Amino acid sequence: MVDFSITHLKNTSLFKSVIPSKIFKGMAMGVPILHGVEGESANIIESEDFGVCFISEDSEDLTSKILALVKDKQINYL
C-alpha cells in the first residue's frame, strides 16, 4: 500500500505548462499527492483537493509537507 505519491520536477518555466501523467495514477489510487511542480498541474491538485503542493527543489518545504501528511491521518483527498 502507498501512503502518498510524490511528483517532483525541476523548477523551470518549461514545466509550468505540462501535466505529469504520474498525478493521474495517484488520483486513481486515491492517495494524496505531494506535488512539486508549479503551474497548471498544481492548479489541478489544489482545486480538486487531491493533495498538497510544495516548492520544487526545496527539500525543507517537501519535508514539512511530508511530516504534515504523516501527522494528520484524518486527511481525506477523495
PDB file with SEQRES, HELIX, SHEET and CRYST1 records, atoms N, CA, C and O in Angstrom:
SEQRES   1 A   78  MET VAL ASP PHE SER ILE THR HIS LEU LYS ASN THR SER          
SEQRES   2 A   78  LEU PHE LYS SER VAL ILE PRO SER LYS ILE PHE LYS GLY          
SEQRES   3 A   78  MET ALA MET GLY VAL PRO ILE LEU HIS GLY VAL GLU GLY          
SEQRES   4 A   78  GLU SER ALA ASN ILE ILE GLU SER GLU ASP PHE GLY VAL          
SEQRES   5 A   78  CYS PHE ILE SER GLU ASP SER GLU ASP LEU THR SER LYS          
SEQRES   6 A   78  ILE LEU ALA LEU VAL LYS ASP LYS GLN ILE ASN TYR LEU          
HELIX    1 AA1 SER A   13  SER A   17  5                                   5    
HELIX    2 AA2 LYS A   22  MET A   29  1                                   8    
HELIX    3 AA3 GLU A   40  SER A   47  1                                   8    
HELIX    4 AA4 SER A   59  LYS A   71  1                                  13    
SHEET    1 AA1 3 SER A   5  HIS A   8  0                                        
SHEET    2 AA1 3 ILE A  33  GLY A  36  1                                        
SHEET    3 AA1 3 GLY A  51  CYS A  53  1                                        
CRYST1    1.000    1.000    1.000  90.00  90.00  90.00 P 1           1          
ATOM      1  N   MET A   1       0.836  -1.179   0.000  1.00  0.00           N  
ATOM      2  CA  MET A   1       0.000   0.000   0.000  1.00  0.00           C  
ATOM      3  C   MET A   1       0.885   1.248   0.000  1.00  0.00           C  
ATOM      4  O   MET A   1       1.971   1.260   0.578  1.00  0.00           O  
ATOM      5  N   VAL A   2       0.403   2.272  -0.647  1.00  0.00           N  
ATOM      6  CA  VAL A   2       1.122   3.530  -0.741  1.00  0.00           C  
ATOM      7  C   VAL A   2       0.400   4.571   0.105  1.00  0.00           C  
ATOM      8  O   VAL A   2      -0.824   4.684   0.028  1.00  0.00           O  
ATOM      9  N   ASP A   3       1.144   5.339   0.920  1.00  0.00           N  
ATOM     10  CA  ASP A   3       0.530   6.371   1.749  1.00  0.00           C  
ATOM     11  C   ASP A   3       0.298   7.663   0.980  1.00  0.00           C  
ATOM     12  O   ASP A   3      -0.683   8.370   1.212  1.00  0.00           O  
ATOM     13  N   PHE A   4       1.210   7.964   0.065  1.00  0.00           N  
ATOM     14  CA  PHE A   4       1.055   9.130  -0.793  1.00  0.00           C  
ATOM     15  C   PHE A   4       1.969   9.001  -1.991  1.00  0.00           C  
ATOM     16  O   PHE A   4       2.877   8.171  -2.014  1.00  0.00           O  
ATOM     17  N   SER A   5       1.717   9.835  -2.986  1.00  0.00           N  
ATOM     18  CA  SER A   5       2.514   9.842  -4.209  1.00  0.00           C  
ATOM     19  C   SER A   5       3.276  11.163  -4.273  1.00  0.00           C  
ATOM     20  O   SER A   5       2.779  12.190  -3.811  1.00  0.00           O  
ATOM     21  N   ILE A   6       4.475  11.140  -4.840  1.00  0.00           N  
ATOM     22  CA  ILE A   6       5.259  12.368  -4.990  1.00  0.00           C  
ATOM     23  C   ILE A   6       5.528  12.616  -6.469  1.00  0.00           C  
ATOM     24  O   ILE A   6       6.025  11.746  -7.184  1.00  0.00           O  
ATOM     25  N   THR A   7       5.189  13.818  -6.906  1.00  0.00           N  
ATOM     26  CA  THR A   7       5.505  14.263  -8.255  1.00  0.00           C  
ATOM     27  C   THR A   7       6.457  15.433  -8.111  1.00  0.00           C  
ATOM     28  O   THR A   7       6.115  16.445  -7.499  1.00  0.00           O  
ATOM     29  N   HIS A   8       7.636  15.302  -8.665  1.00  0.00           N  
ATOM     30  CA  HIS A   8       8.651  16.326  -8.480  1.00  0.00           C  
ATOM     31  C   HIS A   8       9.401  16.545  -9.784  1.00  0.00           C  
ATOM     32  O   HIS A   8       9.982  15.612 -10.339  1.00  0.00           O  
ATOM     33  N   LEU A   9       9.387  17.768 -10.264  1.00  0.00           N  
ATOM     34  CA  LEU A   9      10.136  18.119 -11.472  1.00  0.00           C  
ATOM     35  C   LEU A   9      11.018  19.322 -11.189  1.00  0.00           C  
ATOM     36  O   LEU A   9      10.770  20.084 -10.255  1.00  0.00           O  
ATOM     37  N   LYS A  10      12.030  19.482 -11.990  1.00  0.00           N  
ATOM     38  CA  LYS A  10      12.945  20.606 -11.859  1.00  0.00           C  
ATOM     39  C   LYS A  10      12.179  21.924 -11.964  1.00  0.00           C  
ATOM     40  O   LYS A  10      11.191  22.023 -12.692  1.00  0.00           O  
ATOM     41  N   ASN A  11      12.643  22.921 -11.235  1.00  0.00           N  
ATOM     42  CA  ASN A  11      11.987  24.218 -11.202  1.00  0.00           C  
ATOM     43  C   ASN A  11      12.392  25.055 -12.423  1.00  0.00           C  
ATOM     44  O   ASN A  11      13.301  25.881 -12.350  1.00  0.00           O  
ATOM     45  N   THR A  12      11.701  24.826 -13.536  1.00  0.00           N  
ATOM     46  CA  THR A  12      11.930  25.602 -14.751  1.00  0.00           C  
ATOM     47  C   THR A  12      10.585  26.022 -15.338  1.00  0.00           C  
ATOM     48  O   THR A  12       9.560  25.389 -15.088  1.00  0.00           O  
ATOM     49  N   SER A  13      10.605  27.087 -16.112  1.00  0.00           N  
ATOM     50  CA  SER A  13       9.360  27.566 -16.710  1.00  0.00           C  
ATOM     51  C   SER A  13       8.770  26.554 -17.691  1.00  0.00           C  
ATOM     52  O   SER A  13       7.561  26.550 -17.923  1.00  0.00           O  
ATOM     53  N   LEU A  14       9.610  25.700 -18.264  1.00  0.00           N  
ATOM     54  CA  LEU A  14       9.148  24.676 -19.199  1.00  0.00           C  
ATOM     55  C   LEU A  14       8.061  23.792 -18.583  1.00  0.00           C  
ATOM     56  O   LEU A  14       7.095  23.439 -19.259  1.00  0.00           O  
ATOM     57  N   PHE A  15       8.211  23.434 -17.314  1.00  0.00           N  
ATOM     58  CA  PHE A  15       7.290  22.502 -16.678  1.00  0.00           C  
ATOM     59  C   PHE A  15       6.011  23.158 -16.157  1.00  0.00           C  
ATOM     60  O   PHE A  15       5.114  22.456 -15.689  1.00  0.00           O  
ATOM     61  N   LYS A  16       5.907  24.474 -16.227  1.00  0.00           N  
ATOM     62  CA  LYS A  16       4.704  25.142 -15.732  1.00  0.00           C  
ATOM     63  C   LYS A  16       3.476  24.855 -16.584  1.00  0.00           C  
ATOM     64  O   LYS A  16       2.348  25.000 -16.114  1.00  0.00           O  
ATOM     65  N   SER A  17       3.686  24.450 -17.828  1.00  0.00           N  
ATOM     66  CA  SER A  17       2.546  24.200 -18.710  1.00  0.00           C  
ATOM     67  C   SER A  17       2.271  22.707 -18.936  1.00  0.00           C  
ATOM     68  O   SER A  17       1.345  22.355 -19.668  1.00  0.00           O  
ATOM     69  N   VAL A  18       3.056  21.840 -18.322  1.00  0.00           N  
ATOM     70  CA  VAL A  18       2.848  20.400 -18.510  1.00  0.00           C  
ATOM     71  C   VAL A  18       2.006  19.826 -17.373  1.00  0.00           C  
ATOM     72  O   VAL A  18       1.944  20.387 -16.279  1.00  0.00           O  
ATOM     73  N   ILE A  19       1.369  18.711 -17.652  1.00  0.00           N  
ATOM     74  CA  ILE A  19       0.633  17.979 -16.625  1.00  0.00           C  
ATOM     75  C   ILE A  19       1.235  16.576 -16.573  1.00  0.00           C  
ATOM     76  O   ILE A  19       0.955  15.744 -17.436  1.00  0.00           O  
ATOM     77  N   PRO A  20       2.070  16.313 -15.548  1.00  0.00           N  
ATOM     78  CA  PRO A  20       2.716  14.999 -15.456  1.00  0.00           C  
ATOM     79  C   PRO A  20       1.690  13.872 -15.337  1.00  0.00           C  
ATOM     80  O   PRO A  20       0.770  13.944 -14.522  1.00  0.00           O  
ATOM     81  N   SER A  21       1.854  12.846 -16.147  1.00  0.00           N  
ATOM     82  CA  SER A  21       0.899  11.731 -16.134  1.00  0.00           C  
ATOM     83  C   SER A  21       0.882  11.008 -14.793  1.00  0.00           C  
ATOM     84  O   SER A  21      -0.098  10.340 -14.463  1.00  0.00           O  
ATOM     85  N   LYS A  22       1.946  11.133 -14.023  1.00  0.00           N  
ATOM     86  CA  LYS A  22       2.022  10.457 -12.730  1.00  0.00           C  
ATOM     87  C   LYS A  22       0.911  10.912 -11.778  1.00  0.00           C  
ATOM     88  O   LYS A  22       0.501  10.142 -10.910  1.00  0.00           O  
ATOM     89  N   ILE A  23       0.420  12.137 -11.921  1.00  0.00           N  
ATOM     90  CA  ILE A  23      -0.628  12.583 -10.997  1.00  0.00           C  
ATOM     91  C   ILE A  23      -1.917  11.790 -11.187  1.00  0.00           C  
ATOM     92  O   ILE A  23      -2.679  11.602 -10.239  1.00  0.00           O  
ATOM     93  N   PHE A  24      -2.158  11.334 -12.396  1.00  0.00           N  
ATOM     94  CA  PHE A  24      -3.385  10.570 -12.643  1.00  0.00           C  
ATOM     95  C   PHE A  24      -3.344   9.213 -11.952  1.00  0.00           C  
ATOM     96  O   PHE A  24      -4.385   8.691 -11.552  1.00  0.00           O  
ATOM     97  N   LYS A  25      -2.163   8.642 -11.807  1.00  0.00           N  
ATOM     98  CA  LYS A  25      -2.022   7.374 -11.074  1.00  0.00           C  
ATOM     99  C   LYS A  25      -2.356   7.575  -9.602  1.00  0.00           C  
ATOM    100  O   LYS A  25      -3.062   6.763  -9.003  1.00  0.00           O  
ATOM    101  N   GLY A  26      -1.846   8.659  -9.019  1.00  0.00           N  
ATOM    102  CA  GLY A  26      -2.161   8.962  -7.622  1.00  0.00           C  
ATOM    103  C   GLY A  26      -3.641   9.196  -7.416  1.00  0.00           C  
ATOM    104  O   GLY A  26      -4.225   8.731  -6.436  1.00  0.00           O  
ATOM    105  N   MET A  27      -4.248   9.923  -8.349  1.00  0.00           N  
ATOM    106  CA  MET A  27      -5.692  10.173  -8.264  1.00  0.00           C  
ATOM    107  C   MET A  27      -6.466   8.860  -8.334  1.00  0.00           C  
ATOM    108  O   MET A  27      -7.409   8.649  -7.571  1.00  0.00           O  
ATOM    109  N   ALA A  28      -6.070   7.986  -9.241  1.00  0.00           N  
ATOM    110  CA  ALA A  28      -6.759   6.708  -9.414  1.00  0.00           C  
ATOM    111  C   ALA A  28      -6.617   5.811  -8.182  1.00  0.00           C  
ATOM    112  O   ALA A  28      -7.536   5.069  -7.839  1.00  0.00           O  
ATOM    113  N   MET A  29      -5.455   5.885  -7.519  1.00  0.00           N  
ATOM    114  CA  MET A  29      -5.230   5.075  -6.320  1.00  0.00           C  
ATOM    115  C   MET A  29      -5.908   5.670  -5.093  1.00  0.00           C  
ATOM    116  O   MET A  29      -6.074   4.991  -4.080  1.00  0.00           O  
ATOM    117  N   GLY A  30      -6.301   6.937  -5.182  1.00  0.00           N  
ATOM    118  CA  GLY A  30      -6.956   7.576  -4.047  1.00  0.00           C  
ATOM    119  C   GLY A  30      -6.013   7.952  -2.933  1.00  0.00           C  
ATOM    120  O   GLY A  30      -6.414   8.012  -1.771  1.00  0.00           O  
ATOM    121  N   VAL A  31      -4.763   8.206  -3.271  1.00  0.00           N  
ATOM    122  CA  VAL A  31      -3.786   8.621  -2.266  1.00  0.00           C  
ATOM    123  C   VAL A  31      -3.449  10.099  -2.475  1.00  0.00           C  
ATOM    124  O   VAL A  31      -3.488  10.588  -3.604  1.00  0.00           O  
ATOM    125  N   PRO A  32      -3.118  10.814  -1.393  1.00  0.00           N  
ATOM    126  CA  PRO A  32      -2.734  12.207  -1.549  1.00  0.00           C  
ATOM    127  C   PRO A  32      -1.456  12.329  -2.377  1.00  0.00           C  
ATOM    128  O   PRO A  32      -0.579  11.467  -2.332  1.00  0.00           O  
ATOM    129  N   ILE A  33      -1.380  13.406  -3.122  1.00  0.00           N  
ATOM    130  CA  ILE A  33      -0.228  13.646  -3.980  1.00  0.00           C  
ATOM    131  C   ILE A  33       0.564  14.811  -3.418  1.00  0.00           C  
ATOM    132  O   ILE A  33       0.025  15.899  -3.218  1.00  0.00           O  
ATOM    133  N   LEU A  34       1.841  14.582  -3.165  1.00  0.00           N  
ATOM    134  CA  LEU A  34       2.765  15.666  -2.842  1.00  0.00           C  
ATOM    135  C   LEU A  34       3.313  16.142  -4.178  1.00  0.00           C  
ATOM    136  O   LEU A  34       4.014  15.406  -4.872  1.00  0.00           O  
ATOM    137  N   HIS A  35       2.989  17.363  -4.527  1.00  0.00           N  
ATOM    138  CA  HIS A  35       3.231  17.830  -5.887  1.00  0.00           C  
ATOM    139  C   HIS A  35       4.216  18.988  -5.903  1.00  0.00           C  
ATOM    140  O   HIS A  35       3.941  20.046  -5.338  1.00  0.00           O  
ATOM    141  N   GLY A  36       5.359  18.793  -6.544  1.00  0.00           N  
ATOM    142  CA  GLY A  36       6.394  19.809  -6.619  1.00  0.00           C  
ATOM    143  C   GLY A  36       6.577  20.349  -8.011  1.00  0.00           C  
ATOM    144  O   GLY A  36       7.697  20.398  -8.519  1.00  0.00           O  
ATOM    145  N   VAL A  37       5.491  20.755  -8.635  1.00  0.00           N  
ATOM    146  CA  VAL A  37       5.539  21.315  -9.983  1.00  0.00           C  
ATOM    147  C   VAL A  37       4.610  22.525  -9.992  1.00  0.00           C  
ATOM    148  O   VAL A  37       3.447  22.422  -9.603  1.00  0.00           O  
ATOM    149  N   GLU A  38       5.119  23.663 -10.431  1.00  0.00           N  
ATOM    150  CA  GLU A  38       4.275  24.858 -10.498  1.00  0.00           C  
ATOM    151  C   GLU A  38       3.412  24.834 -11.751  1.00  0.00           C  
ATOM    152  O   GLU A  38       3.658  24.057 -12.674  1.00  0.00           O  
ATOM    153  N   GLY A  39       2.396  25.695 -11.774  1.00  0.00           N  
ATOM    154  CA  GLY A  39       1.620  25.883 -12.990  1.00  0.00           C  
ATOM    155  C   GLY A  39       0.313  25.133 -13.027  1.00  0.00           C  
ATOM    156  O   GLY A  39      -0.346  24.928 -12.007  1.00  0.00           O  
ATOM    157  N   GLU A  40      -0.049  24.724 -14.242  1.00  0.00           N  
ATOM    158  CA  GLU A  40      -1.350  24.109 -14.497  1.00  0.00           C  
ATOM    159  C   GLU A  40      -1.589  22.859 -13.644  1.00  0.00           C  
ATOM    160  O   GLU A  40      -2.678  22.687 -13.097  1.00  0.00           O  
ATOM    161  N   SER A  41      -0.595  21.997 -13.527  1.00  0.00           N  
ATOM    162  CA  SER A  41      -0.793  20.763 -12.756  1.00  0.00           C  
ATOM    163  C   SER A  41      -0.994  21.058 -11.272  1.00  0.00           C  
ATOM    164  O   SER A  41      -1.769  20.365 -10.612  1.00  0.00           O  
ATOM    165  N   ALA A  42      -0.318  22.064 -10.738  1.00  0.00           N  
ATOM    166  CA  ALA A  42      -0.519  22.451  -9.336  1.00  0.00           C  
ATOM    167  C   ALA A  42      -1.939  22.969  -9.134  1.00  0.00           C  
ATOM    168  O   ALA A  42      -2.556  22.715  -8.100  1.00  0.00           O  
ATOM    169  N   ASN A  43      -2.452  23.691 -10.116  1.00  0.00           N  
ATOM    170  CA  ASN A  43      -3.834  24.172 -10.031  1.00  0.00           C  
ATOM    171  C   ASN A  43      -4.815  23.007  -9.956  1.00  0.00           C  
ATOM    172  O   ASN A  43      -5.798  23.075  -9.219  1.00  0.00           O  
ATOM    173  N   ILE A  44      -4.561  21.945 -10.707  1.00  0.00           N  
ATOM    174  CA  ILE A  44      -5.421  20.759 -10.675  1.00  0.00           C  
ATOM    175  C   ILE A  44      -5.382  20.112  -9.300  1.00  0.00           C  
ATOM    176  O   ILE A  44      -6.424  19.801  -8.724  1.00  0.00           O  
ATOM    177  N   ILE A  45      -4.177  19.909  -8.776  1.00  0.00           N  
ATOM    178  CA  ILE A  45      -4.017  19.272  -7.463  1.00  0.00           C  
ATOM    179  C   ILE A  45      -4.743  20.062  -6.389  1.00  0.00           C  
ATOM    180  O   ILE A  45      -5.472  19.494  -5.577  1.00  0.00           O  
ATOM    181  N   GLU A  46      -4.542  21.380  -6.386  1.00  0.00           N  
ATOM    182  CA  GLU A  46      -5.139  22.212  -5.339  1.00  0.00           C  
ATOM    183  C   GLU A  46      -6.649  22.393  -5.530  1.00  0.00           C  
ATOM    184  O   GLU A  46      -7.404  22.273  -4.565  1.00  0.00           O  
ATOM    185  N   SER A  47      -7.096  22.673  -6.732  1.00  0.00           N  
ATOM    186  CA  SER A  47      -8.514  22.950  -6.938  1.00  0.00           C  
ATOM    187  C   SER A  47      -9.383  21.714  -6.758  1.00  0.00           C  
ATOM    188  O   SER A  47     -10.536  21.822  -6.339  1.00  0.00           O  
ATOM    189  N   GLU A  48      -8.840  20.544  -7.069  1.00  0.00           N  
ATOM    190  CA  GLU A  48      -9.595  19.299  -6.917  1.00  0.00           C  
ATOM    191  C   GLU A  48      -9.307  18.601  -5.591  1.00  0.00           C  
ATOM    192  O   GLU A  48      -9.840  17.525  -5.322  1.00  0.00           O  
ATOM    193  N   ASP A  49      -8.457  19.222  -4.759  1.00  0.00           N  
ATOM    194  CA  ASP A  49      -8.135  18.708  -3.420  1.00  0.00           C  
ATOM    195  C   ASP A  49      -7.579  17.289  -3.462  1.00  0.00           C  
ATOM    196  O   ASP A  49      -7.998  16.422  -2.694  1.00  0.00           O  
ATOM    197  N   PHE A  50      -6.640  17.067  -4.359  1.00  0.00           N  
ATOM    198  CA  PHE A  50      -6.001  15.758  -4.491  1.00  0.00           C  
ATOM    199  C   PHE A  50      -4.688  15.647  -3.730  1.00  0.00           C  
ATOM    200  O   PHE A  50      -4.057  14.590  -3.753  1.00  0.00           O  
ATOM    201  N   GLY A  51      -4.263  16.707  -3.060  1.00  0.00           N  
ATOM    202  CA  GLY A  51      -3.014  16.622  -2.336  1.00  0.00           C  
ATOM    203  C   GLY A  51      -2.494  17.972  -1.910  1.00  0.00           C  
ATOM    204  O   GLY A  51      -3.249  18.926  -1.725  1.00  0.00           O  
ATOM    205  N   VAL A  52      -1.177  18.029  -1.758  1.00  0.00           N  
ATOM    206  CA  VAL A  52      -0.503  19.205  -1.243  1.00  0.00           C  
ATOM    207  C   VAL A  52       0.645  19.560  -2.183  1.00  0.00           C  
ATOM    208  O   VAL A  52       1.403  18.690  -2.613  1.00  0.00           O  
ATOM    209  N   CYS A  53       0.760  20.829  -2.488  1.00  0.00           N  
ATOM    210  CA  CYS A  53       1.873  21.277  -3.334  1.00  0.00           C  
ATOM    211  C   CYS A  53       3.030  21.759  -2.469  1.00  0.00           C  
ATOM    212  O   CYS A  53       2.833  22.338  -1.401  1.00  0.00           O  
ATOM    213  N   PHE A  54       4.231  21.508  -2.952  1.00  0.00           N  
ATOM    214  CA  PHE A  54       5.428  22.018  -2.291  1.00  0.00           C  
ATOM    215  C   PHE A  54       6.286  22.721  -3.321  1.00  0.00           C  
ATOM    216  O   PHE A  54       6.102  22.545  -4.525  1.00  0.00           O  
ATOM    217  N   ILE A  55       7.218  23.512  -2.844  1.00  0.00           N  
ATOM    218  CA  ILE A  55       8.090  24.273  -3.730  1.00  0.00           C  
ATOM    219  C   ILE A  55       9.138  23.339  -4.329  1.00  0.00           C  
ATOM    220  O   ILE A  55       9.892  22.689  -3.604  1.00  0.00           O  
ATOM    221  N   SER A  56       9.178  23.281  -5.640  1.00  0.00           N  
ATOM    222  CA  SER A  56      10.136  22.424  -6.333  1.00  0.00           C  
ATOM    223  C   SER A  56      11.562  22.768  -5.931  1.00  0.00           C  
ATOM    224  O   SER A  56      11.922  23.940  -5.818  1.00  0.00           O  
ATOM    225  N   GLU A  57      12.355  21.751  -5.720  1.00  0.00           N  
ATOM    226  CA  GLU A  57      13.763  21.857  -5.345  1.00  0.00           C  
ATOM    227  C   GLU A  57      13.968  22.454  -3.950  1.00  0.00           C  
ATOM    228  O   GLU A  57      15.068  22.906  -3.631  1.00  0.00           O  
ATOM    229  N   ASP A  58      12.934  22.461  -3.123  1.00  0.00           N  
ATOM    230  CA  ASP A  58      13.029  22.969  -1.749  1.00  0.00           C  
ATOM    231  C   ASP A  58      12.812  21.800  -0.793  1.00  0.00           C  
ATOM    232  O   ASP A  58      11.677  21.455  -0.464  1.00  0.00           O  
ATOM    233  N   SER A  59      13.905  21.203  -0.357  1.00  0.00           N  
ATOM    234  CA  SER A  59      13.812  19.998   0.474  1.00  0.00           C  
ATOM    235  C   SER A  59      13.152  20.271   1.822  1.00  0.00           C  
ATOM    236  O   SER A  59      12.489  19.390   2.368  1.00  0.00           O  
ATOM    237  N   GLU A  60      13.321  21.467   2.365  1.00  0.00           N  
ATOM    238  CA  GLU A  60      12.690  21.788   3.646  1.00  0.00           C  
ATOM    239  C   GLU A  60      11.173  21.860   3.509  1.00  0.00           C  
ATOM    240  O   GLU A  60      10.443  21.383   4.378  1.00  0.00           O  
ATOM    241  N   ASP A  61      10.704  22.451   2.425  1.00  0.00           N  
ATOM    242  CA  ASP A  61       9.259  22.523   2.202  1.00  0.00           C  
ATOM    243  C   ASP A  61       8.684  21.128   1.979  1.00  0.00           C  
ATOM    244  O   ASP A  61       7.627  20.799   2.517  1.00  0.00           O  
ATOM    245  N   LEU A  62       9.373  20.308   1.190  1.00  0.00           N  
ATOM    246  CA  LEU A  62       8.927  18.935   0.960  1.00  0.00           C  
ATOM    247  C   LEU A  62       8.870  18.169   2.280  1.00  0.00           C  
ATOM    248  O   LEU A  62       7.893  17.472   2.553  1.00  0.00           O  
ATOM    249  N   THR A  63       9.904  18.294   3.089  1.00  0.00           N  
ATOM    250  CA  THR A  63       9.943  17.597   4.376  1.00  0.00           C  
ATOM    251  C   THR A  63       8.794  18.024   5.272  1.00  0.00           C  
ATOM    252  O   THR A  63       8.156  17.183   5.907  1.00  0.00           O  
ATOM    253  N   SER A  64       8.524  19.319   5.331  1.00  0.00           N  
ATOM    254  CA  SER A  64       7.435  19.797   6.192  1.00  0.00           C  
ATOM    255  C   SER A  64       6.081  19.289   5.710  1.00  0.00           C  
ATOM    256  O   SER A  64       5.210  18.983   6.524  1.00  0.00           O  
ATOM    257  N   LYS A  65       5.897  19.197   4.395  1.00  0.00           N  
ATOM    258  CA  LYS A  65       4.625  18.697   3.863  1.00  0.00           C  
ATOM    259  C   LYS A  65       4.475  17.194   4.109  1.00  0.00           C  
ATOM    260  O   LYS A  65       3.373  16.721   4.387  1.00  0.00           O  
ATOM    261  N   ILE A  66       5.566  16.445   4.009  1.00  0.00           N  
ATOM    262  CA  ILE A  66       5.518  15.009   4.320  1.00  0.00           C  
ATOM    263  C   ILE A  66       5.144  14.807   5.783  1.00  0.00           C  
ATOM    264  O   ILE A  66       4.265  14.006   6.102  1.00  0.00           O  
ATOM    265  N   LEU A  67       5.815  15.534   6.667  1.00  0.00           N  
ATOM    266  CA  LEU A  67       5.530  15.392   8.097  1.00  0.00           C  
ATOM    267  C   LEU A  67       4.094  15.782   8.432  1.00  0.00           C  
ATOM    268  O   LEU A  67       3.473  15.163   9.297  1.00  0.00           O  
ATOM    269  N   ALA A  68       3.560  16.799   7.759  1.00  0.00           N  
ATOM    270  CA  ALA A  68       2.174  17.196   7.989  1.00  0.00           C  
ATOM    271  C   ALA A  68       1.213  16.088   7.565  1.00  0.00           C  
ATOM    272  O   ALA A  68       0.234  15.816   8.261  1.00  0.00           O  
ATOM    273  N   LEU A  69       1.486  15.447   6.428  1.00  0.00           N  
ATOM    274  CA  LEU A  69       0.632  14.341   5.976  1.00  0.00           C  
ATOM    275  C   LEU A  69       0.707  13.155   6.926  1.00  0.00           C  
ATOM    276  O   LEU A  69      -0.312  12.533   7.225  1.00  0.00           O  
ATOM    277  N   VAL A  70       1.896  12.842   7.397  1.00  0.00           N  
ATOM    278  CA  VAL A  70       2.070  11.720   8.318  1.00  0.00           C  
ATOM    279  C   VAL A  70       1.363  12.009   9.646  1.00  0.00           C  
ATOM    280  O   VAL A  70       0.737  11.126  10.232  1.00  0.00           O  
ATOM    281  N   LYS A  71       1.471  13.245  10.106  1.00  0.00           N  
ATOM    282  CA  LYS A  71       0.870  13.629  11.384  1.00  0.00           C  
ATOM    283  C   LYS A  71      -0.648  13.646  11.323  1.00  0.00           C  
ATOM    284  O   LYS A  71      -1.308  13.230  12.275  1.00  0.00           O  
ATOM    285  N   ASP A  72      -1.204  14.115  10.229  1.00  0.00           N  
ATOM    286  CA  ASP A  72      -2.645  14.276  10.112  1.00  0.00           C  
ATOM    287  C   ASP A  72      -3.265  13.095   9.368  1.00  0.00           C  
ATOM    288  O   ASP A  72      -3.508  13.176   8.164  1.00  0.00           O  
ATOM    289  N   LYS A  73      -3.512  12.031  10.062  1.00  0.00           N  
ATOM    290  CA  LYS A  73      -4.090  10.821   9.464  1.00  0.00           C  
ATOM    291  C   LYS A  73      -5.546  11.036   9.047  1.00  0.00           C  
ATOM    292  O   LYS A  73      -6.119  10.188   8.362  1.00  0.00           O  
ATOM    293  N   GLN A  74      -6.143  12.140   9.442  1.00  0.00           N  
ATOM    294  CA  GLN A  74      -7.533  12.412   9.124  1.00  0.00           C  
ATOM    295  C   GLN A  74      -7.706  12.966   7.709  1.00  0.00           C  
ATOM    296  O   GLN A  74      -8.828  13.032   7.209  1.00  0.00           O  
ATOM    297  N   ILE A  75      -6.622  13.361   7.065  1.00  0.00           N  
ATOM    298  CA  ILE A  75      -6.729  13.964   5.735  1.00  0.00           C  
ATOM    299  C   ILE A  75      -7.331  12.948   4.762  1.00  0.00           C  
ATOM    300  O   ILE A  75      -6.865  11.813   4.663  1.00  0.00           O  
ATOM    301  N   ASN A  76      -8.348  13.365   4.065  1.00  0.00           N  
ATOM    302  CA  ASN A  76      -9.001  12.509   3.079  1.00  0.00           C  
ATOM    303  C   ASN A  76      -9.087  13.283   1.773  1.00  0.00           C  
ATOM    304  O   ASN A  76      -9.697  14.351   1.729  1.00  0.00           O  
ATOM    305  N   TYR A  77      -8.494  12.769   0.724  1.00  0.00           N  
ATOM    306  CA  TYR A  77      -8.416  13.502  -0.527  1.00  0.00           C  
ATOM    307  C   TYR A  77      -9.389  13.037  -1.590  1.00  0.00           C  
ATOM    308  O   TYR A  77      -9.406  13.605  -2.682  1.00  0.00           O  
ATOM    309  N   LEU A  78     -10.190  12.042  -1.320  1.00  0.00           N  
ATOM    310  CA  LEU A  78     -11.174  11.620  -2.327  1.00  0.00           C  
ATOM    311  C   LEU A  78     -12.524  11.414  -1.671  1.00  0.00           C  
ATOM    312  O   LEU A  78     -13.490  11.057  -2.345  1.00  0.00           O  
TER     313      LEU A  78                                                      
END                                                                             
